[in-house]
């Protein structure tokens, strides 16, 4: 507990930059993941066992930090002296005095209960492998814009923690508890807010690591919104973008061996009718629809095999032959390769008399606006070793087909991006040039391949470069793979493939639980990456019913996945889930990359111990993209900037900087 006595300033300006104090870069990265998800600026101080100097906490302009995060108490084992902080007592007192002077809040996590946190420890810590003890929020009134639900327990598996009891409720308040278990037989305190004579801190008695733990990713929203008082640069949005590849194609399924499947109108009727049902289960402000990647050649192929369609369809579709599959990260030498397409046709020339023979296409024409639409190329030819000529046709033919059949008129159509077939071609400069020459500027990648990810910031896209990809400037957006495999229609199939080809085990329910854990980590990490599915995953009309969330229905394995994610998300938070099309998703990644390069910042002014206004700035006070600023209370004027507020979310104002800082006055001052 602080013994520092410092008076709060009657007026001040504070930079809303967060100071992260950690033992090493790995710990600092863990502490910063949530801030990076929001886009909240932060500064890192690494404190080795030998100690380090604190940064300048204030200047003549005011306070330099709007919040302080201390990871694991900067605690080290000093041998005979025992465990102690790498910060000295004087340094801690400097931080405490700064808090009091500017009304800045501190967050600590992964610490041992004690009088410094208004608590005492219960027991020796928990939990060994195989022992569970849920954690849940018990009081969220001090951080209402976090939108977290109370009483919603989440797992602490892999997160060592200590149960605590509160010593003095006049200065210490429980905000989260551990459930009783075999180690601690009663509910116990997991996290508190202290107010020690005006110095406020939030403390978690549990280790946190959002890089692998969905629980950590969830819990961090409490301390981020409390520390910032819900007023910060950056914003919070969770996107549920489910991309369904291979539409119009026929898939050879994993099992039964030798079987194939192509989606039917009956399957799609059920998916279409289910979309309003799943939307109704989501929180206020939500909007969901699947997005579909089309391969037009599948339509031509099917039509040519209906009655006398071979003649009407000019001898069928296109069937590239002799395609090779080099290693995934192989770079194709420019100008090499062999054309696998036939010499004719040289341009798309099929008629609607051909295309409209396919009942599946007729269904899509009638139901277009229930889904998103984009190109998955014409035939799905692998592109790693393909020629410019082949890929130019793959792109241009599919564009012509989409236009001819009217799918390009959909409300959610994407024109400038594609889903590459099997995520190939990204190291093939000839293929990328063919994309670019047809107006394709972006695609999705595969998050299981590190070469396709931005190594500097997971919130940025990867940009291709000549040295490794043969082409500069193609935007590759991250995309999550799932355990719903591309060549499966049933729970048994995708479970068996997971077990046989990966580290899977157990039942289909366990597979969905594993998917839920990963997806909640992605959702609460504020990643905007879409999720990969395939047309075979939508099969439901002739399959056995599936029991999901206690309900047995004629679900596809795709629907089962979505149902599980939605129920868990709604159980934990009040936030909306929002689908955007591929074009907007890609634009969002590019905008984040662009504005991060602007060096934007937020500062706030205080008067009589209340925040009265904020100012947004950047390097040279210009930026090519607007800066999102989240307000827990409305400003007196949004100054004509775009705003967004969905459901119970706080207001976001998108501030365009054009040479000068932009200031806002709060309609209701925020107490410090």
Order of alpha helices (4+ residues) and beta strands (2+ residues): beta-beta-alpha-beta-beta-beta-beta-beta-beta-alpha-beta-beta-beta-beta-beta-beta-beta-alpha-beta-beta-beta-beta-beta-alpha-beta-alpha-alpha-alpha-alpha-beta-alpha-beta-alpha-beta-beta-alpha-beta-beta-alpha-alpha-beta-beta-beta-alpha-beta-alpha-beta-beta-beta-beta-beta-beta
